[in-house]
Each structure stands twice: as C-alpha cells, then as structure tokens.
Amino acid sequence: MALELAWYDWVGLLGTVMILGGFALLQAGKLSGTGLVYQLLNLFGAAGILASLIGKFNLPVFLLEAAWMAVSLYGIVRSFKQKAKAPA
C-alpha cells in the first residue's frame, strides 16, 4: 500500500512540524513564547495546516487554525508595538 500525498498534504505536514517544533523549542527553553520566531512558526504552521484543507475540508480544524493564526498575528503586532514604545 503506497502513501500518495498531494502538495497540500505536504504543506499541512510541514505546518504541523512547525507548530510542534516551535512548541518543543518553547518547552526546552530555546524560544520565548513572546518572541517573533515562535509567533512566526505558529502563524506559518497554522497557515500550512489550513492549506491542507484544500484536499478535504474539516470545519473544526479550519476554526482552530484560523484562531491560531489570529492569535499569532495578535502576538506579532503586540511585540512590535512594545518594541516601538521601548525607550531608545
């Protein structure tokens, strides 16, 4: 039995690896939860999983990943605003 994956499956798998990898690095103390790298891993990871829904739509996954992206974007914007307010 051969496993045949479409491009969107590969993108979804990469997104999953990004989210889980970011979480593992956070737990290992290698990333900050408010850091840009962590937020970008979450943002692009969730986008990859959303792209995978092109193959077979799943409403609960769509809602989860859309919310995940929104929270990640909020974190990124918040980080930039805090840096802008920081004294020079």
KAZI-V519012 format. One line per field, one symbol per residue. phi: phi as a letter, one per 40 degrees, with the letter a starting at -180 (. if undefined). psi: psi as a letter, one per 20 degrees, with the letter a starting at -180 (. if undefined). burial: I if it has 16 or more other C-alpha atoms within 10 Angstrom, else O. A space follows every 50 residues. Layout:
BEGIN
phi: ???
psi: ???
burial: ???
END
This chain:
BEGIN
phi: .ccbbcdcccccccccccccccccccccgcbccbccccccdccccccccc cccdcacadccdcccccccccccdcccccccccccccc
psi: opooprhhghgggggghgghgggghghijiqqijqggghhggghghhghg hiihgoqogggggghghggghggghgggghghhhipq.
burial: OOOOOOOIIOIIOIIIIIIOIIIOOIOOOOIOIOOIOIIIIIIIIIIIII IIIOOOOOOOOIOOIIOIIOOIIOIIOOOOOOOOOOOO
END
